[in-house]
Amino acid sequence: MHDHPAELDYEWPTCVTPRCNRRLWVAEASRWACRPCEDATGRRIAELPGLFTQLDTTAMLMKGASRITSATSGSKTPPIPPRLDVLNLVGPGGIAARLAAIEDAWRKTLGWTVAPWRGNPAEAIPKHVAFLANNLLWACSSYEEVGQDIDDVRRLHVECAALVSGEKRPGRVQIGVCPTVVDDGWCGTQLTASTGSHRIHCGSCGARWETLGEWRELRAAQERVLAEAAGVAA
């Protein structure tokens, strides 16, 4: 999969997971995703059915709703659940559908038929989870697009866990473009930073800034790029 040519410009393979991109160990050189990403994804997949069970309750769906009775509303029809964020995860287009999309992509690559379990999310999710868990090693080793699937599972798990725990997701702010030098000039991807983390990661070129000193280097590099661009324009 990853050849080792004699040319001096050979680049050692890195993990394809967007938030990882670390160099693979020698024993991992034939893989697409590293073992730590595989292990973390396996844990997240295993926790999704339990998170779904906690979310798929009347109490969770109605959390924060005003008490409305037939005496005051004139109707015995219950109000629409105010927690649309929860409903979006436990409903037909939520957790089950997002896991099914990953499973179908893996099955297509393997030459298998699409997942036969559809319909009720409560019944389908354990089936999807079992399939993904059983084939995760294959995907990390042989499926080139596995990095995006790993990131999709991570984001799905974060959404579910945040709602179950009642945590507010940290906001993100734009902090300028990525100044990393690439083959055709400089990256230029819009960077964002989370209010809940000190790490900055470019999803396009994989560059990272994690310490205060690296943040200062990032700002200085951005200013140089802007100055050069202004000079060219002038």
N, C-alpha and C positions, 0 to 999 in steps of 0.2 A: 504494500500500500504506500508506504513512505520510502522512496528510494534514497540511497546514500551515494550520490555521484561524487566523483573525485574533485569536481570544481571547487575552488576556494570560496565561491559565493554561496555554497550550500547553507540553507537555513534549517536548523533543527526543528522538527515538527512541534507544534504547540497545541494545547487543548482548544477545541473549536467552540467551547461554551463561551458566549459573549462576555460574561462577567468574570471569566477565569483567564484564558489565554496564556497560561503558564507553560513553560517548556516541559514536555513529557519526559519521564524517566526513561532510561535505556530499556527497561523491561516493558514500557508502555509504547514504544516507538511504532508499533503496528496498530495502535488504537487511534480513534478520533477524539475521544473524550478521556480525561484523566480519571484515575481511580477515586480520588477524593470527590470529584463531581458525581461519579457513579454512585458512591456511597451516600452522599447527601441527597441525591435524587431518589434513591431507593427508600430512604427514611421518609421523605416527603410523600412519595406515592403511598406508602403504607399508612400514613396518618390521614390521608384524604377521606376515607370512608367514615372515620370517627368524627372528623370535622363536619362532614355533611350531616351526620346524625344530629350533631349539636345545633346546626343551623336550621335544619328542617323541622322546626317546632313552632307551634302557634305563638308561644311566648317570645321567641326570637323574632318572628315575623311582625308581631304586634308591639314590640318593645318601643316605648315612647309614644304610643298612640293615645289619644284622648279617649276617656271612657264615654261611649255613646250608647244609650239605652233606647228601647222602643218608645219609652214615655217621653223622651226629649226629642227624638229624631222623627217620630211618626212612622218609623219603618223598622221591621225586624231583620232587615238585610244587614249583615255585618259590614263595616267599612272596609275599603280596600287597604290591605296591609301597607303601612307607611314605609316599611323597610324594603324599598325596591332594590337596594344593593344586595340584601339577603335573598330576595325573591329571584333576582337575576342569576344567583349561584345555584339555588336548589331547584329552579324550574327547568323546563325542557332544553333551554339553550345555555345552561350553566355548566356546572362541573362535569356532568355526564357527557355533554356535547363536546366539551373541550378535550376530555380524555379520549372520546371516540375518534376525534379528528386525528390525534396522534396515533392511536391504534390502527386506524385505516391506512395511514401513510406507511407505517411499518409493515402492515400486511401486504400492501401493494408492492413494496420493495422485495418482500420475501416471496411474492407470487402466490399469496394465499387469498382466499375470498374475504370480503369485508366482514367486520365484526357482526355476528348474528344477533347480538343482544342490543335491542333498542327499546324505546318506550319509557317505562317507569324509571326515573333516575335512581330511586332507592334500590331497585333490582339490578340496574345496569352498571352502576358504579363499581360494586365489588368485582364484577366480571372484567371491566376495563382495567381495574387496578391489578387483578391477578395476571392478566395478559402482559401489561407493561412491566410488572415486576419480574415475570418469568423471562422476558425477552430484553431486559435492560442491558445485560452484559453483551448480547449480540449487537444491540444498537450502538453502544459505546465503542465497540470494536470494529464494526463493519458498516455502519450507516452514517454517511458523510454529513447529513443534515441533522444529526442528533443534537448538536449544540443548541439549535433553536428550540427543540422539543424540551431539552433540559431547562432552558430559561422559561419556557411556557409553564412547565410544572412548578418551577420556583415561584413565579408570579401568582399562579393559581393558589398555591399553598399560602403565600403571604396574604392574599386577599381573604381567604377563609379564616386563617388564624387571627388576623386583625379584627374581623367581625366577631368571632367567638370571644375574644378577650376584651372586646370593647375599646381597643386602642384606636387612636386616630392616626391615620397614615401620615407620615411626614410630608411636607410640601417640597416642591422642587423649584429652583430658580435658575434662570439662564445666567451664565457667567462668562459669556464670550465664546469664541471659536477655538478649536484645537489648533495649536501652532506647530504640531509635530511635522517634521520634514518627511515627505514621501517622494516616490519616484517622479511624480509630475509636478512637484512644487511643495505645497504644504497641505495638510489634511483639510482644515477649514470646516470640520463638522461642529455644529453648535453643541457646546458642553452645558450640562446642567449639574447642579449640586443639590443634595438632599439636606434639609434642615436637621435630619436625624442621623447623619453620617459625615465623617470628615474625609471620606474617600471620593475622588473624582475619577471617572473612567470614560474614555472615548470608545463608543461602540463601533466606530468605523476602523480605526487603526490599532486599537488596543492599548494606547498609551494610558498611564496611570499616574496620579499625583495623590499622595497619601499623608504627607507630613507638612508641617508649617513651612519648612524650608522648600519643599517641592512646590507648595502653593505659590511661594514668592517667585520661584523659577518659572512657573506657569505664567504668572502675570507679566514678568519681564519678557518672556518669549512672545506673549500676545502683543505687548507694546512694540516689540521689534517688528513683528509681522505687519502691524498696522502702519508703522512708520515707513516700512519698505513699500507697502501698497500705496501710501500717500505720495511717496517719492516717485513711483512709477506713473501714477495718475497725473502728477504735476508735469 
